[in-house]
Amino acid sequence: MEGILALSIPIVFVITVGLVTRWISDNRVRRELITANAPAEVVAGLMKRPPENVESSLKWGIVSMAIGVALAIIHVAGLDADDPLSFGIVFFCGGAALLAFYFLMSNRHAGRESF
């Protein structure tokens, strides 16, 4: 438990610093645009968020879950981390997840909504 806590503290710190820096930067840009009397269309165009990439989120969610399943299989099977079969299980599950995503997206783009 101490190892996870020791690893998570720097990660949370870096993410927090990045988010605060972005927030300050965005507010500074807004203030500069207001003082420069920029047209409302320009301000709205610069400040809108980019559209979310749902397909990418789905892909990495499927891959993450498959790798989690692979690690659970490795644990239940009692395999070591250095065992070549462990690597094979992880790569197999990751590849199967990418293939599943490909078939989901090909069905979706072919006009057959599968989800």
Secondary structure, DSSP 8 states (H G I E B T S, - for coil): -HHHHHHHHHHHHHHHHHHHHHHHHHHHHHHHHHHTT--HHHHHHHHS-----HHHHHHHHHHHHHHHHHHHHHHHHT--TT-HHHHHHHHHHHHHHHHHHHHHHHHHHTT----
